[in-house]
Amino acid sequence: MSEIDVSKFEKRMIIRTIEEKDFDAIINMQKLCFPNMEPWKREHLQSHIDIFPEGQFCVEYDGEIIGSCSSLIINFDEYDDQHTWDEITDEGYITNHDPEGYNLYGIEVMVHPKYRRMKIGRRLYEARKDLARELNLKSIIIGGRIPNYHTHAKELTPRQYVEEVTMHNLYDPVLTFQVMNGFSLKRINQNYLEDDKASMRYATLMEWNNIDYRPKSPKRQFKTSFPVRITTIQYEMKKISSFEDFAIQCEYYTDVAASYQSDFAVFPEIFTLQLLSFLPEKSPSRAIRRLTEFTEDYIELFTTLAVKYNVNIIGGSHFVEEEGKIYNIAYLFRRDGTIEKQYKLHITPNERKFWGIHGGDRVNVFDTDCGKIAIQICYDIEFPELGRIAVDKGANIIFTPFCTDDRQGYLRVRYCSQARAIENQVYTVLSGTVGNLSEVENMDIQYAQSGIFSPSDFTFARDGIVGECNPNISTVVVGDVDLEILRRHRRAGSVNQLRDRRHDVYKIVYKQD
């Protein structure tokens, strides 16, 4: 007898994180599992994997999606005891996900009806428990349906029904399963899920405690405040004789920022054009290519300054040649010596005409020792979609290096920066150039009034201005922003632009991963 090819009998079951290609299968499965309830929309699922991809699981069996679950991280103590599903999930979009939270909150589990009794739900619950252990979360909390309650509602109160189920006198497909998986009852919530008629809109709040949780981790201590000090530099563009002159001026400002014990020092857009003041090239397009020859010197300088002075540096922006194209790139030089970069996305007519600049294609959000930040170079801050995308990715501060030649151009940048701070409940920072470079073509005059801005509410500075420079002089402004106050404002401000968005009416689709 020939050897049997066992591979043709194999049907592989895997648990993995959800991908965009799974959306249609998950929505169709949900319609089968909960025929009388509103299913996910694609934008819900897209938001889940954009904000917290590691918390979204599915079970794939022989190439078919047969189960899935969704979750987010919260600080459960910040929510009302009688919260609803919409409140805990921001109406299903989980934009209130808090990476620094203590609790994993499960918002959905479902198993295809054809594949029940195969312990699919148990596998998904175990995946959540593994995630909670991996992320050192205190517990998993779920708002559980009690779908058989409607058949007992005339003779039993919700509390009596739950007690009967937990004592195994009655069977409920959800509650019984949760009890068997180690979850204990915390309380019963009314009006939890509006379209859950089978549960009479009641839900059991259940919790599984992570016995491996380590409560003393410094990152997870509750903060009464989280101050971040920013020095934004209004940089004078003046004639110099060498790269060494440029380096001396940059180190001076970095030293000033460090002397104030700043966490960030912020330089302006294309301030490296000062280097052209000692180069003889007059054609703007050829001069820019000469400027790109200083890229490595520029990067080495600011990497050294960030480490030497123990300050994170937003290194303004610099023209860089990559594969024959010139880009306007802002660099983040962390004080631990690591480097990130953000390409300018929107190119002004002037940049395109005189310098032939090309635009980038990604909105980046960077981790720092002071939380997540984004960089949006000058013109980019005038496009509101970018600010919203950055904040949805977790940014608490948006830095905007800019270079404008007149007051009107400056005010476009400033007004848009302050608008982004209000509409996204985020801090914004401007750093601009002043002075003049009479020797450099297409870099004639400068207008700037650099500043640090906040949302507009009682907890922030009057007029939403943390600090600002006097216009058109070489100087700095130093200001403290508090990320803990920002977090609380997003939770309980006078208005809440992030949570009150009408996802059912409009949405922003970000096309990059």
Protein Blocks (a to p, Z undefined) as FASTA:
>chain_A
ZZddfklmpccdddddddfklmmmmmmmmmmmmmmbccddfklmmmmmmmmmmlpccdde
ehiafbdcddddddfklpcfkbcfklmnononopmpcfkbmbdcdfbdcddfklgoklmm
mmmmmmmmmmmmmnopabdcdddddfklmmmmmmpcfklmmmmmmnopaccfklmmmmmn
opacfbdcehkbmmlmknnopacddddddfkbcfkbmklpccfbdcdddddddddddddf
bfklmmmmmmmmmmmmmmnopabdcddehklmmmmmmccbfblklmmmmmmmmmmmmmmm
mmmmmmmnopacdehiadddeehiacdddddddfkopacddddfbdcfklmmmnopacdf
bdcddddfebpadddehjlmmpmklmmmmmmnopabdcdddddfbfklmmmmmmmmmmmm
mmnopaddddddedjdfkbghilbccddddddddddfklcehhiabdcdehiacdddddd
dfklmmmmmmmpfbdfklmpcfklgccddfbZZ
